[in-house]
Amino acid sequence: MKYLVGVFDSKDRARQAERALAAHCIDGHRVYVVDPDDSDAQIASLPSSEAEMPGAAQVLGAVVGAGFGMAIGFGIAAAASVPVNAQAVWMFVGGLAGVGAGLAAGHALGA
């Protein structure tokens, strides 16, 4: 099975991408939009398979963590009205923190 992960700056853009995938004959039952506001129960209800390759959970956790970390870093920088080059630094730091958190979460879930 192949995975595709996208990171969007708003729920609306994520939903637009979801509709675009459905319009191109991607089975809508295999597309999931995960949001930081989702509860643990909603995230736990997402399908998973014991047939995943070793390390898949860590990789997926790192990718998703990086996306969320970058989005959070950008949000903090934008809210603080810092210059654009400093926003890039915040996104980088947030992305690194997200990778670390995602790896840890993926390891815990994949173990």
C-alpha positions, 0 to 999 in steps of 0.5 A: 500500500502506498501512502500520501501525506499532505500538509495544508494551512487551513481546513478548507484547503484540506477539504478542497484537496479531499474533493479533488482526489475524489473527483479523480477517482480516488476512493473516498473511503481511503482519504482521511483528513486529520486535524489538530482539533481531532480527539484522540478517539477520532484519530484512534478510529482511523484504520491501520493494518498489522501488515505495515512494513517495519518502521512505517509508523515512525516515518508517518509520525515524523512526516505528520509531526513535521507538518504540524510542527511547521504549521504551529511554528508559522502560526506563532511567528505570524501571531508575533508579527516577526519578520519573514526570515524569522518566520522561516526559522520558527517553521524550521524549529517547529518542524524539527520539534514535530519530527522528534515528537512524531518519531516518538509517537510513531515508535510508541504506536508502532511497537 
